[in-house]
Amino acid sequence: MRIVITGGFGFLGREITETLLRTRTHRGLPIDRLVLTDRYVPAGAAEAADPLVEIVRGDLAECLDEVFAEPVDVLIHLAAAVSAECEADFDLGMSANLDTTRGLLEAARAQSAAGGPVPRLVFSSSVAVYGSDPALPLPPVVGESTLPTPRSSYGIQKLVCEQLVADYTRKGFVDGRVARLMTVSVRPGKPNAAASGFLSGIVREPLAGLPAICPVRPDLRVALASPRRTVEGILRIAEAERGTGKGRLDGGLPVNLPALTVSVAEMLATLRRVAGDAVADLVTVAPDHAVEAVVGSWPSVFDNTRAAALGLKPDPSFESVVRGYLADHPDAIRVGVSPAAERRDPDL
């Protein structure tokens, strides 16, 4: 089995790669090759030393011939320009998100048309496909049957790609699945250009002894998922067989990954409870109306029924999310935390 991960050296790409290299199987079958595509490959990346791994470096749109030089069985498409980038640079978003995804679908179509395997393609979409249109406000609880009305260029690009995946699947060119990701928190590493990036930064930076800005009002409610739950969701959707019943992927609708609903104030209170006042006081609330307009347009409460049918569940609490970050990234912690943070949460 040959699996391709686009954006393979991004945060989620590396997390998924680590999981697959640990098991070395997918759907009960051995992985023969794991292809990681990315513009940027970190020097000394540990993944490169694994004999299963093949690296394709460069702009994805220009590397599709190399990616499809051998048959692709599974394709996990994570590569994208993120929300704030797309809002600031319309052409970048259209090229990186829409044009590249269409090129990828066309390459997959050519493979199947030539008699090769029909690739199982997982597209990482986003909660940003939803928005509250003045003429059609969002319902209190959002599900897959809720009409998406994006309020950002990024959300519109993701929604258009969802529809392309659906049509290429209907035509039999690919076996496409769409995973709508919640905001992932807490992400390790450096801040990215996502409008929602502060939802990691207001925890990650203070734990590293650095100041952080919260650009939204504290009572804003958001939908989050930890890295662990997000990776689990993407891989479960990739593995699921089609059909009805528990554990199967029913119909062609996207799957909203399970969401933990929490207010920013609750996030900050959790940080204070777990890490102490000195850490929590490193966060300054300084509203940025542009950021709040984007993040505040996203729904915060989701019906998780469709994800639950696949055996997926949301994080039990934001405290479990913070404890998971502390456990998984001890080298990123530069300040002392309260003794309670040293205990592993039983829900992790």
Phi and psi in degrees as GROMACS dihedral restraints (atoms count N, CA, C in turn):
[ dihedral_restraints ]
;  ai    aj    ak    al  type     phi  dphi    fc
    3     4     5     6     1  -109.9    20    10
    4     5     6     7     1   118.8    20    10
    6     7     8     9     1  -113.1    20    10
    7     8     9    10     1   134.7    20    10
    9    10    11    12     1  -114.7    20    10
   10    11    12    13     1   133.1    20    10
   12    13    14    15     1  -119.6    20    10
   13    14    15    16     1   113.6    20    10
   15    16    17    18     1   -82.6    20    10
   16    17    18    19     1   146.2    20    10
   18    19    20    21     1    66.8    20    10
   19    20    21    22     1    36.0    20    10
   21    22    23    24     1   -65.7    20    10
   22    23    24    25     1   -19.4    20    10
   24    25    26    27     1  -107.9    20    10
   25    26    27    28     1    11.2    20    10
   27    28    29    30     1   -75.3    20    10
   28    29    30    31     1   175.7    20    10
   30    31    32    33     1   -58.2    20    10
   31    32    33    34     1   -55.0    20    10
   33    34    35    36     1   -67.8    20    10
   34    35    36    37     1   -36.1    20    10
   36    37    38    39     1   -58.0    20    10
   37    38    39    40     1   -42.9    20    10
   39    40    41    42     1   -71.2    20    10
   40    41    42    43     1   -35.1    20    10
   42    43    44    45     1   -65.7    20    10
   43    44    45    46     1   -43.2    20    10
   45    46    47    48     1   -67.4    20    10
   46    47    48    49     1   -41.5    20    10
   48    49    50    51     1   -58.8    20    10
   49    50    51    52     1   -45.4    20    10
   51    52    53    54     1   -58.6    20    10
   52    53    54    55     1   -42.3    20    10
   54    55    56    57     1   -64.6    20    10
   55    56    57    58     1   -45.3    20    10
   57    58    59    60     1   -68.3    20    10
   58    59    60    61     1   -36.0    20    10
   60    61    62    63     1   -70.7    20    10
   61    62    63    64     1   -27.2    20    10
   63    64    65    66     1   -70.9    20    10
   64    65    66    67     1   -41.5    20    10
   66    67    68    69     1   -87.8    20    10
   67    68    69    70     1   -33.5    20    10
   69    70    71    72     1    59.9    20    10
   70    71    72    73     1    20.3    20    10
   72    73    74    75     1  -139.7    20    10
   73    74    75    76     1   160.9    20    10
   75    76    77    78     1  -147.6    20    10
   76    77    78    79     1   126.1    20    10
   78    79    80    81     1    55.5    20    10
   79    80    81    82     1    35.1    20    10
   81    82    83    84     1    79.3    20    10
   82    83    84    85     1     1.8    20    10
   84    85    86    87     1  -110.0    20    10
   85    86    87    88     1   146.1    20    10
   87    88    89    90     1   -68.4    20    10
   88    89    90    91     1   142.8    20    10
   90    91    92    93     1   -85.5    20    10
   91    92    93    94     1   121.6    20    10
   93    94    95    96     1   -88.4    20    10
   94    95    96    97     1   -31.6    20    10
   96    97    98    99     1  -152.8    20    10
   97    98    99   100     1   134.9    20    10
   99   100   101   102     1  -120.5    20    10
  100   101   102   103     1   109.0    20    10
  102   103   104   105     1   -98.5    20    10
  103   104   105   106     1   122.6    20    10
  105   106   107   108     1  -109.6    20    10
  106   107   108   109     1   119.3    20    10
  108   109   110   111     1  -107.4    20    10
  109   110   111   112     1   138.7    20    10
  111   112   113   114     1  -169.3    20    10
  112   113   114   115     1   152.9    20    10
  114   115   116   117     1   -68.8    20    10
  115   116   117   118     1   -38.5    20    10
  117   118   119   120     1  -118.4    20    10
  118   119   120   121     1   124.1    20    10
  120   121   122   123     1  -117.1    20    10
  121   122   123   124     1   116.5    20    10
  123   124   125   126     1   -60.2    20    10
  124   125   126   127     1   140.6    20    10
  126   127   128   129     1   -61.6    20    10
  127   128   129   130     1   134.3    20    10
  129   130   131   132     1    72.1    20    10
  130   131   132   133     1    21.6    20    10
  132   133   134   135     1   -57.4    20    10
  133   134   135   136     1   127.1    20    10
  135   136   137   138     1   -61.9    20    10
  136   137   138   139     1   -32.3    20    10
  138   139   140   141     1   -59.7    20    10
  139   140   141   142     1   -33.3    20    10
  141   142   143   144     1   -63.3    20    10
  142   143   144   145     1   -23.8    20    10
  144   145   146   147     1   -81.0    20    10
  145   146   147   148     1   -12.6    20    10
  147   148   149   150     1   -78.1    20    10
  148   149   150   151     1   131.8    20    10
  150   151   152   153     1   -64.2    20    10
  151   152   153   154     1   -18.0    20    10
  153   154   155   156     1   -76.8    20    10
  154   155   156   157     1   -20.1    20    10
  156   157   158   159     1   -90.6    20    10
  157   158   159   160     1   135.4    20    10
  159   160   161   162     1  -122.6    20    10
  160   161   162   163     1   136.4    20    10
  162   163   164   165     1  -112.0    20    10
  163   164   165   166     1   129.8    20    10
  165   166   167   168     1  -115.3    20    10
  166   167   168   169     1   111.0    20    10
  168   169   170   171     1  -101.5    20    10
  169   170   171   172     1   133.2    20    10
  171   172   173   174     1   135.7    20    10
  172   173   174   175     1   178.8    20    10
  174   175   176   177     1   -63.6    20    10
  175   176   177   178     1   127.5    20    10
  177   178   179   180     1   -57.3    20    10
  178   179   180   181     1   -42.3    20    10
  180   181   182   183     1   -59.7    20    10
  181   182   183   184     1   -26.6    20    10
  183   184   185   186     1   -95.6    20    10
  184   185   186   187     1    -3.2    20    10
  186   187   188   189     1  -115.2    20    10
  187   188   189   190     1    10.2    20    10
  189   190   191   192     1   -64.9    20    10
  190   191   192   193     1   -34.3    20    10
  192   193   194   195     1   -61.3    20    10
  193   194   195   196     1   -39.6    20    10
  195   196   197   198     1   -69.6    20    10
  196   197   198   199     1   -40.9    20    10
  198   199   200   201     1   -60.9    20    10
  199   200   201   202     1   -41.4    20    10
  201   202   203   204     1   -99.1    20    10
  202   203   204   205     1    19.8    20    10
  204   205   206   207     1   -62.9    20    10
  205   206   207   208     1   -29.1    20    10
  207   208   209   210     1  -124.5    20    10
  208   209   210   211     1   157.9    20    10
  210   211   212   213     1   -58.1    20    10
  211   212   213   214     1   136.8    20    10
  213   214   215   216     1  -102.0    20    10
  214   215   216   217     1   123.3    20    10
  216   217   218   219     1   -91.2    20    10
  217   218   219   220     1   -41.9    20    10
  219   220   221   222     1  -134.6    20    10
  220   221   222   223     1   135.9    20    10
  222   223   224   225     1  -130.9    20    10
  223   224   225   226     1   116.6    20    10
  225   226   227   228     1  -104.9    20    10
  226   227   228   229     1   108.2    20    10
  228   229   230   231     1   -97.7    20    10
  229   230   231   232     1   100.9    20    10
  231   232   233   234     1  -107.4    20    10
  232   233   234   235     1   -22.2    20    10
  234   235   236   237     1   -61.4    20    10
  235   236   237   238     1   132.1    20    10
  237   238   239   240     1  -168.9    20    10
  238   239   240   241     1   155.1    20    10
  240   241   242   243     1   -83.6    20    10
  241   242   243   244     1   141.0    20    10
  243   244   245   246     1   -92.0    20    10
  244   245   246   247     1   176.0    20    10
  246   247   248   249     1   -57.1    20    10
  247   248   249   250     1   -54.6    20    10
  249   250   251   252     1   -66.2    20    10
  250   251   252   253     1   -34.1    20    10
  252   253   254   255     1   -59.6    20    10
  253   254   255   256     1   -45.1    20    10
  255   256   257   258     1   -68.4    20    10
  256   257   258   259     1   -32.7    20    10
  258   259   260   261     1   -71.9    20    10
  259   260   261   262     1   -33.8    20    10
  261   262   263   264     1   -82.5    20    10
  262   263   264   265     1   -29.2    20    10
  264   265   266   267     1  -134.8    20    10
  265   266   267   268     1    91.5    20    10
  267   268   269   270     1   -58.7    20    10
  268   269   270   271     1   -44.1    20    10
  270   271   272   273     1   -64.1    20    10
  271   272   273   274     1   -38.3    20    10
  273   274   275   276     1   -59.9    20    10
  274   275   276   277     1   -48.4    20    10
  276   277   278   279     1   -61.6    20    10
  277   278   279   280     1   -43.4    20    10
  279   280   281   282     1   -64.7    20    10
  280   281   282   283     1   -39.4    20    10
  282   283   284   285     1   -72.0    20    10
  283   284   285   286     1   -53.3    20    10
  285   286   287   288     1   -70.5    20    10
  286   287   288   289     1   -36.1    20    10
  288   289   290   291     1   -95.1    20    10
  289   290   291   292     1   -52.1    20    10
  291   292   293   294     1   -83.4    20    10
  292   293   294   295     1   -55.3    20    10
  294   295   296   297     1   -63.8    20    10
  295   296   297   298     1   -42.8    20    10
  297   298   299   300     1   -66.2    20    10
  298   299   300   301     1   -40.3    20    10
  300   301   302   303     1   -64.6    20    10
  301   302   303   304     1   -40.7    20    10
  303   304   305   306     1   -63.9    20    10
  304   305   306   307     1   -41.1    20    10
  306   307   308   309     1   -60.3    20    10
  307   308   309   310     1   -39.8    20    10
  309   310   311   312     1   -64.4    20    10
  310   311   312   313     1   -43.1    20    10
  312   313   314   315     1   -64.0    20    10
  313   314   315   316     1   -38.4    20    10
  315   316   317   318     1   -66.3    20    10
  316   317   318   319     1   -38.7    20    10
  318   319   320   321     1   -65.2    20    10
  319   320   321   322     1   -39.3    20    10
  321   322   323   324     1   -65.9    20    10
  322   323   324   325     1   -40.4    20    10
  324   325   326   327     1   -61.7    20    10
  325   326   327   328     1   -42.5    20    10
  327   328   329   330     1   -62.6    20    10
  328   329   330   331     1   -37.9    20    10
  330   331   332   333     1   -61.4    20    10
  331   332   333   334     1   -49.0    20    10
  333   334   335   336     1   -68.7    20    10
  334   335   336   337     1   -35.4    20    10
  336   337   338   339     1   -66.4    20    10
  337   338   339   340     1   -28.2    20    10
  339   340   341   342     1   -84.2    20    10
  340   341   342   343     1     5.6    20    10
  342   343   344   345     1    93.8    20    10
  343   344   345   346     1     4.7    20    10
  345   346   347   348     1   -80.6    20    10
  346   347   348   349     1  -179.3    20    10
  348   349   350   351     1   -65.6    20    10
  349   350   351   352     1   147.1    20    10
  351   352   353   354     1   -77.6    20    10
  352   353   354   355     1   113.3    20    10
  354   355   356   357     1   -65.6    20    10
  355   356   357   358     1   140.7    20    10
  357   358   359   360     1   -88.2    20    10
  358   359   360   361     1   111.3    20    10
  360   361   362   363     1  -111.5    20    10
  361   362   363   364     1   123.9    20    10
  363   364   365   366     1  -107.5    20    10
  364   365   366   367     1   118.4    20    10
  366   367   368   369     1  -102.0    20    10
  367   368   369   370     1   126.2    20    10
  369   370   371   372     1   -87.1    20    10
  370   371   372   373     1   105.2    20    10
  372   373   374   375     1   -98.1    20    10
  373   374   375   376     1  -158.7    20    10
  375   376   377   378     1  -152.3    20    10
  376   377   378   379     1   154.7    20    10
  378   379   380   381     1   -59.1    20    10
  379   380   381   382     1   -18.0    20    10
  381   382   383   384     1   -68.2    20    10
  382   383   384   385     1    -8.4    20    10
  384   385   386   387     1   -69.1    20    10
  385   386   387   388     1   -16.9    20    10
  387   388   389   390     1   -95.2    20    10
  388   389   390   391     1   152.4    20    10
  390   391   392   393     1  -166.9    20    10
  391   392   393   394     1   159.5    20    10
  393   394   395   396     1   -96.5    20    10
  394   395   396   397     1    98.9    20    10
  396   397   398   399     1   -76.6    20    10
  397   398   399   400     1   138.7    20    10
  399   400   401   402     1   -54.4    20    10
  400   401   402   403     1   -32.0    20    10
  402   403   404   405     1   -86.9    20    10
  403   404   405   406     1   -11.1    20    10
  405   406   407   408     1  -148.5    20    10
  406   407   408   409     1    77.1    20    10
  408   409   410   411     1   -61.2    20    10
  409   410   411   412     1   151.6    20    10
  411   412   413   414     1   -66.2    20    10
  412   413   414   415     1   145.8    20    10
  414   415   416   417     1   -70.9    20    10
  415   416   417   418     1   165.4    20    10
  417   418   419   420     1   -59.7    20    10
  418   419   420   421     1   -34.1    20    10
  420   421   422   423     1  -124.2    20    10
  421   422   423   424     1   129.1    20    10
  423   424   425   426     1  -104.3    20    10
  424   425   426   427     1   137.1    20    10
  426   427   428   429     1  -132.7    20    10
  427   428   429   430     1  -178.3    20    10
  429   430   431   432     1   -64.2    20    10
  430   431   432   433     1   -21.5    20    10
  432   433   434   435     1   -86.6    20    10
  433   434   435   436     1    -5.3    20    10
  435   436   437   438     1   -68.8    20    10
  436   437   438   439     1   132.3    20    10
  438   439   440   441     1   -65.5    20    10
  439   440   441   442     1   121.8    20    10
  441   442   443   444     1   -74.5    20    10
  442   443   444   445     1   129.6    20    10
  444   445   446   447     1  -133.0    20    10
  445   446   447   448     1    79.8    20    10
  447   448   449   450     1   -60.7    20    10
  448   449   450   451     1   148.2    20    10
  450   451   452   453     1  -117.4    20    10
  451   452   453   454     1    22.8    20    10
  453   454   455   456     1  -148.0    20    10
  454   455   456   457     1   157.3    20    10
  456   457   458   459     1   -61.2    20    10
  457   458   459   460     1   -41.5    20    10
  459   460   461   462     1   -58.5    20    10
  460   461   462   463     1   -47.4    20    10
  462   463   464   465     1   -62.5    20    10
  463   464   465   466     1   -40.1    20    10
  465   466   467   468     1   -65.5    20    10
  466   467   468   469     1   -42.4    20    10
  468   469   470   471     1   -63.0    20    10
  469   470   471   472     1   -41.2    20    10
  471   472   473   474     1   -64.3    20    10
  472   473   474   475     1   -41.1    20    10
  474   475   476   477     1   -65.8    20    10
  475   476   477   478     1   -42.3    20    10
  477   478   479   480     1   -60.7    20    10
  478   479   480   481     1   -42.5    20    10
  480   481   482   483     1   -64.1    20    10
  481   482   483   484     1   -38.6    20    10
  483   484   485   486     1   -55.6    20    10
  484   485   486   487     1   -44.6    20    10
  486   487   488   489     1   -68.8    20    10
  487   488   489   490     1   -35.9    20    10
  489   490   491   492     1   -63.6    20    10
  490   491   492   493     1   -45.2    20    10
  492   493   494   495     1   -59.0    20    10
  493   494   495   496     1   -41.7    20    10
  495   496   497   498     1   -62.9    20    10
  496   497   498   499     1   -41.5    20    10
  498   499   500   501     1   -74.4    20    10
  499   500   501   502     1   -39.6    20    10
  501   502   503   504     1   -63.2    20    10
  502   503   504   505     1   -30.7    20    10
  504   505   506   507     1   -72.8    20    10
  505   506   507   508     1   -44.1    20    10
  507   508   509   510     1   -57.9    20    10
  508   509   510   511     1   -36.7    20    10
  510   511   512   513     1   -80.7    20    10
  511   512   513   514     1    -7.2    20    10
  513   514   515   516     1    83.8    20    10
  514   515   516   517     1    11.5    20    10
  516   517   518   519     1   -76.0    20    10
  517   518   519   520     1   -35.5    20    10
  519   520   521   522     1  -140.3    20    10
  520   521   522   523     1   164.3    20    10
  522   523   524   525     1  -104.2    20    10
  523   524   525   526     1    89.1    20    10
  525   526   527   528     1   -92.6    20    10
  526   527   528   529     1   142.0    20    10
  528   529   530   531     1  -134.5    20    10
  529   530   531   532     1   141.9    20    10
  531   532   533   534     1  -117.8    20    10
  532   533   534   535     1   123.4    20    10
  534   535   536   537     1  -107.6    20    10
  535   536   537   538     1   115.3    20    10
  537   538   539   540     1   -87.5    20    10
  538   539   540   541     1   113.8    20    10
  540   541   542   543     1   -84.5    20    10
  541   542   543   544     1   139.8    20    10
  543   544   545   546     1   -77.9    20    10
  544   545   546   547     1   171.4    20    10
  546   547   548   549     1   -63.3    20    10
  547   548   549   550     1   126.8    20    10
  549   550   551   552     1   -87.8    20    10
  550   551   552   553     1   123.4    20    10
  552   553   554   555     1  -148.4    20    10
  553   554   555   556     1   127.5    20    10
  555   556   557   558     1  -108.3    20    10
  556   557   558   559     1   124.7    20    10
  558   559   560   561     1   -80.2    20    10
  559   560   561   562     1   136.1    20    10
  561   562   563   564     1   -80.5    20    10
  562   563   564   565     1   176.0    20    10
  564   565   566   567     1    85.3    20    10
  565   566   567   568     1  -157.8    20    10
  567   568   569   570     1   -83.6    20    10
  568   569   570   571     1   155.8    20    10
  570   571   572   573     1   -60.8    20    10
  571   572   573   574     1   147.0    20    10
  573   574   575   576     1  -110.6    20    10
  574   575   576   577     1  -174.6    20    10
  576   577   578   579     1   -93.1    20    10
  577   578   579   580     1    13.9    20    10
  579   580   581   582     1   -70.2    20    10
  580   581   582   583     1   143.1    20    10
  582   583   584   585     1   -60.8    20    10
  583   584   585   586     1   -29.4    20    10
  585   586   587   588     1   -89.7    20    10
  586   587   588   589     1     4.8    20    10
  588   589   590   591     1   -57.8    20    10
  589   590   591   592     1   -27.6    20    10
  591   592   593   594     1   -64.1    20    10
  592   593   594   595     1   -21.9    20    10
  594   595   596   597     1   -70.0    20    10
  595   596   597   598     1   -15.2    20    10
  597   598   599   600     1   -96.5    20    10
  598   599   600   601     1   -40.3    20    10
  600   601   602   603     1   -61.2    20    10
  601   602   603   604     1   -33.6    20    10
  603   604   605   606     1   -73.5    20    10
  604   605   606   607     1    -6.0    20    10
  606   607   608   609     1  -110.7    20    10
  607   608   609   610     1   -49.5    20    10
  609   610   611   612     1   -62.6    20    10
  610   611   612   613     1   -48.4    20    10
  612   613   614   615     1   -65.5    20    10
  613   614   615   616     1   -48.7    20    10
  615   616   617   618     1   -59.1    20    10
  616   617   618   619     1   -37.4    20    10
  618   619   620   621     1   -65.6    20    10
  619   620   621   622     1   -22.7    20    10
  621   622   623   624     1   -92.0    20    10
  622   623   624   625     1     5.6    20    10
  624   625   626   627     1    80.9    20    10
  625   626   627   628     1    18.9    20    10
  627   628   629   630     1  -112.8    20    10
  628   629   630   631     1   150.3    20    10
  630   631   632   633     1   -71.6    20    10
  631   632   633   634     1   156.3    20    10
  633   634   635   636     1  -143.0    20    10
  634   635   636   637     1   149.1    20    10
  636   637   638   639     1  -107.4    20    10
  637   638   639   640     1   132.0    20    10
  639   640   641   642     1  -101.8    20    10
  640   641   642   643     1   110.4    20    10
  642   643   644   645     1   -90.9    20    10
  643   644   645   646     1    13.5    20    10
  645   646   647   648     1  -130.6    20    10
  646   647   648   649     1   162.6    20    10
  648   649   650   651     1   -67.6    20    10
  649   650   651   652     1   141.9    20    10
  651   652   653   654     1   -62.5    20    10
  652   653   654   655     1   -23.0    20    10
  654   655   656   657     1   -81.7    20    10
  655   656   657   658     1    -0.9    20    10
  657   658   659   660     1   -64.9    20    10
  658   659   660   661     1   130.2    20    10
  660   661   662   663     1   -97.3    20    10
  661   662   663   664     1   141.2    20    10
  663   664   665   666     1  -134.8    20    10
  664   665   666   667     1   161.2    20    10
  666   667   668   669     1  -108.0    20    10
  667   668   669   670     1   120.8    20    10
  669   670   671   672     1  -123.0    20    10
  670   671   672   673     1   161.1    20    10
  672   673   674   675     1  -146.9    20    10
  673   674   675   676     1   139.3    20    10
  675   676   677   678     1   -70.8    20    10
  676   677   678   679     1   161.0    20    10
  678   679   680   681     1   -55.0    20    10
  679   680   681   682     1   -40.3    20    10
  681   682   683   684     1   -60.9    20    10
  682   683   684   685     1   -47.3    20    10
  684   685   686   687     1   -66.8    20    10
  685   686   687   688     1   -35.0    20    10
  687   688   689   690     1   -67.5    20    10
  688   689   690   691     1   -47.0    20    10
  690   691   692   693     1   -62.1    20    10
  691   692   693   694     1   -43.3    20    10
  693   694   695   696     1   -57.6    20    10
  694   695   696   697     1   -43.4    20    10
  696   697   698   699     1   -65.9    20    10
  697   698   699   700     1   -45.5    20    10
  699   700   701   702     1   -60.9    20    10
  700   701   702   703     1   -45.8    20    10
  702   703   704   705     1   -69.8    20    10
  703   704   705   706     1   -34.3    20    10
  705   706   707   708     1   -65.9    20    10
  706   707   708   709     1   -40.0    20    10
  708   709   710   711     1   -67.2    20    10
  709   710   711   712     1   -35.8    20    10
  711   712   713   714     1   -65.8    20    10
  712   713   714   715     1   -34.7    20    10
  714   715   716   717     1   -84.1    20    10
  715   716   717   718     1   -26.7    20    10
  717   718   719   720     1   -63.2    20    10
  718   719   720   721     1   136.7    20    10
  720   721   722   723     1   -83.0    20    10
  721   722   723   724     1   154.7    20    10
  723   724   725   726     1   -80.8    20    10
  724   725   726   727     1   151.0    20    10
  726   727   728   729     1   139.4    20    10
  727   728   729   730     1  -176.3    20    10
  729   730   731   732     1  -101.6    20    10
  730   731   732   733     1   157.4    20    10
  732   733   734   735     1   107.1    20    10
  733   734   735   736     1   165.7    20    10
  735   736   737   738     1   -60.4    20    10
  736   737   738   739     1   133.7    20    10
  738   739   740   741     1    85.5    20    10
  739   740   741   742     1    -2.0    20    10
  741   742   743   744     1  -110.1    20    10
  742   743   744   745     1   155.2    20    10
  744   745   746   747     1   -92.1    20    10
  745   746   747   748     1   108.2    20    10
  747   748   749   750     1   -93.5    20    10
  748   749   750   751     1   120.0    20    10
  750   751   752   753     1    74.6    20    10
  751   752   753   754     1  -171.7    20    10
  753   754   755   756     1  -104.5    20    10
  754   755   756   757     1     4.5    20    10
  756   757   758   759     1   -67.1    20    10
  757   758   759   760     1   152.1    20    10
  759   760   761   762     1   -61.6    20    10
  760   761   762   763     1   166.9    20    10
  762   763   764   765     1  -116.1    20    10
  763   764   765   766     1   118.8    20    10
  765   766   767   768     1   -76.0    20    10
  766   767   768   769     1   118.9    20    10
  768   769   770   771     1   -63.6    20    10
  769   770   771   772     1   151.1    20    10
  771   772   773   774     1   -58.5    20    10
  772   773   774   775     1   141.1    20    10
  774   775   776   777     1  -116.4    20    10
  775   776   777   778     1   136.6    20    10
  777   778   779   780     1   -96.3    20    10
  778   779   780   781     1   120.6    20    10
  780   781   782   783     1   -93.3    20    10
  781   782   783   784     1   126.5    20    10
  783   784   785   786     1  -151.9    20    10
  784   785   786   787     1   148.8    20    10
  786   787   788   789     1   -87.0    20    10
  787   788   789   790     1   157.4    20    10
  789   790   791   792     1   -62.0    20    10
  790   791   792   793     1   -36.3    20    10
  792   793   794   795     1   -60.7    20    10
  793   794   795   796     1   -40.1    20    10
  795   796   797   798     1   -66.9    20    10
  796   797   798   799     1   -35.8    20    10
  798   799   800   801     1   -61.9    20    10
  799   800   801   802     1   -45.7    20    10
  801   802   803   804     1   -67.9    20    10
  802   803   804   805     1   -35.8    20    10
  804   805   806   807     1   -66.2    20    10
  805   806   807   808     1   -36.9    20    10
  807   808   809   810     1   -65.3    20    10
  808   809   810   811     1   -43.9    20    10
  810   811   812   813     1   -58.2    20    10
  811   812   813   814     1   -42.6    20    10
  813   814   815   816     1   -64.2    20    10
  814   815   816   817     1   -41.6    20    10
  816   817   818   819     1   -68.0    20    10
  817   818   819   820     1   -39.9    20    10
  819   820   821   822     1   -82.0    20    10
  820   821   822   823     1   -41.4    20    10
  822   823   824   825     1  -108.7    20    10
  823   824   825   826     1   -13.3    20    10
  825   826   827   828     1   100.4    20    10
  826   827   828   829     1   166.6    20    10
  828   829   830   831     1   -64.4    20    10
  829   830   831   832     1   -40.1    20    10
  831   832   833   834     1   -61.7    20    10
  832   833   834   835     1   -35.2    20    10
  834   835   836   837     1   -74.5    20    10
  835   836   837   838     1   -50.3    20    10
  837   838   839   840     1   -62.3    20    10
  838   839   840   841     1   -31.5    20    10
  840   841   842   843     1   -71.0    20    10
  841   842   843   844     1    -6.7    20    10
  843   844   845   846     1   -77.1    20    10
  844   845   846   847     1    -8.9    20    10
  846   847   848   849     1   -93.7    20    10
  847   848   849   850     1   129.1    20    10
  849   850   851   852     1  -114.6    20    10
  850   851   852   853     1   129.1    20    10
  852   853   854   855     1   -86.5    20    10
  853   854   855   856     1   117.3    20    10
  855   856   857   858     1  -141.2    20    10
  856   857   858   859     1    88.9    20    10
  858   859   860   861     1   -56.2    20    10
  859   860   861   862     1   135.4    20    10
  861   862   863   864     1  -119.3    20    10
  862   863   864   865     1   110.6    20    10
  864   865   866   867     1   -63.8    20    10
  865   866   867   868     1   -30.5    20    10
  867   868   869   870     1   -67.1    20    10
  868   869   870   871     1   -43.3    20    10
  870   871   872   873     1   -66.8    20    10
  871   872   873   874     1   -44.7    20    10
  873   874   875   876     1   -65.5    20    10
  874   875   876   877     1   -32.1    20    10
  876   877   878   879     1   -63.3    20    10
  877   878   879   880     1   -37.2    20    10
  879   880   881   882     1   -77.2    20    10
  880   881   882   883     1   -56.5    20    10
  882   883   884   885     1   -66.6    20    10
  883   884   885   886     1   -36.7    20    10
  885   886   887   888     1   -70.1    20    10
  886   887   888   889     1   -15.3    20    10
  888   889   890   891     1   -81.1    20    10
  889   890   891   892     1   -12.1    20    10
  891   892   893   894     1   -84.7    20    10
  892   893   894   895     1   144.9    20    10
  894   895   896   897     1   -69.4    20    10
  895   896   897   898     1   159.0    20    10
  897   898   899   900     1  -120.2    20    10
  898   899   900   901     1   -13.7    20    10
  900   901   902   903     1  -122.4    20    10
  901   902   903   904     1   126.2    20    10
  903   904   905   906     1  -124.5    20    10
  904   905   906   907     1   147.1    20    10
  906   907   908   909     1   -82.5    20    10
  907   908   909   910     1   114.8    20    10
  909   910   911   912     1   -93.3    20    10
  910   911   912   913     1    16.2    20    10
  912   913   914   915     1   -58.6    20    10
  913   914   915   916     1   -45.9    20    10
  915   916   917   918     1   -64.5    20    10
  916   917   918   919     1   -42.6    20    10
  918   919   920   921     1   -66.2    20    10
  919   920   921   922     1   -39.1    20    10
  921   922   923   924     1   -61.6    20    10
  922   923   924   925     1   -33.1    20    10
  924   925   926   927     1   -63.9    20    10
  925   926   927   928     1   -22.4    20    10
  927   928   929   930     1   -92.2    20    10
  928   929   930   931     1     5.5    20    10
  930   931   932   933     1    84.7    20    10
  931   932   933   934     1    16.4    20    10
  933   934   935   936     1   -98.4    20    10
  934   935   936   937     1   147.5    20    10
  936   937   938   939     1  -142.9    20    10
  937   938   939   940     1   155.2    20    10
  939   940   941   942     1   -75.2    20    10
  940   941   942   943     1   167.2    20    10
  942   943   944   945     1   -60.7    20    10
  943   944   945   946     1   141.9    20    10
  945   946   947   948     1   -70.8    20    10
  946   947   948   949     1   -27.0    20    10
  948   949   950   951     1  -166.3    20    10
  949   950   951   952     1   161.3    20    10
  951   952   953   954     1   -70.9    20    10
  952   953   954   955     1   -26.6    20    10
  954   955   956   957     1   -62.3    20    10
  955   956   957   958     1   -39.6    20    10
  957   958   959   960     1   -64.1    20    10
  958   959   960   961     1   -33.1    20    10
  960   961   962   963     1   -65.6    20    10
  961   962   963   964     1   -46.4    20    10
  963   964   965   966     1   -65.2    20    10
  964   965   966   967     1   -42.8    20    10
  966   967   968   969     1   -63.1    20    10
  967   968   969   970     1   -37.4    20    10
  969   970   971   972     1   -62.9    20    10
  970   971   972   973     1   -40.4    20    10
  972   973   974   975     1   -63.8    20    10
  973   974   975   976     1   -43.2    20    10
  975   976   977   978     1   -61.9    20    10
  976   977   978   979     1   -39.4    20    10
  978   979   980   981     1   -71.8    20    10
  979   980   981   982     1   -37.8    20    10
  981   982   983   984     1   -84.2    20    10
  982   983   984   985     1   -21.5    20    10
  984   985   986   987     1  -133.8    20    10
  985   986   987   988     1    56.3    20    10
  987   988   989   990     1   -61.0    20    10
  988   989   990   991     1   -28.2    20    10
  990   991   992   993     1   -70.8    20    10
  991   992   993   994     1   -16.1    20    10
  993   994   995   996     1   -89.1    20    10
  994   995   996   997     1    -2.7    20    10
  996   997   998   999     1   -95.6    20    10
  997   998   999  1000     1   120.6    20    10
  999  1000  1001  1002     1  -112.7    20    10
 1000  1001  1002  1003     1     1.3    20    10
 1002  1003  1004  1005     1  -131.1    20    10
 1003  1004  1005  1006     1   159.8    20    10
 1005  1006  1007  1008     1   -70.5    20    10
 1006  1007  1008  1009     1   145.8    20    10
 1008  1009  1010  1011     1  -119.7    20    10
 1009  1010  1011  1012     1   163.8    20    10
 1011  1012  1013  1014     1   -64.7    20    10
 1012  1013  1014  1015     1   153.8    20    10
 1014  1015  1016  1017     1   -53.8    20    10
 1015  1016  1017  1018     1   -31.8    20    10
 1017  1018  1019  1020     1   -60.7    20    10
 1018  1019  1020  1021     1   -28.8    20    10
 1020  1021  1022  1023     1   -71.6    20    10
 1021  1022  1023  1024     1   -16.5    20    10
 1023  1024  1025  1026     1   -79.0    20    10
 1024  1025  1026  1027     1   -15.5    20    10
 1026  1027  1028  1029     1   -85.7    20    10
 1027  1028  1029  1030     1   138.2    20    10
 1029  1030  1031  1032     1   -77.1    20    10
 1030  1031  1032  1033     1   134.0    20    10
 1032  1033  1034  1035     1   -71.4    20    10
 1033  1034  1035  1036     1   131.6    20    10
 1035  1036  1037  1038     1   -62.7    20    10
 1036  1037  1038  1039     1   -17.6    20    10
 1038  1039  1040  1041     1   -83.8    20    10
 1039  1040  1041  1042     1    -7.3    20    10
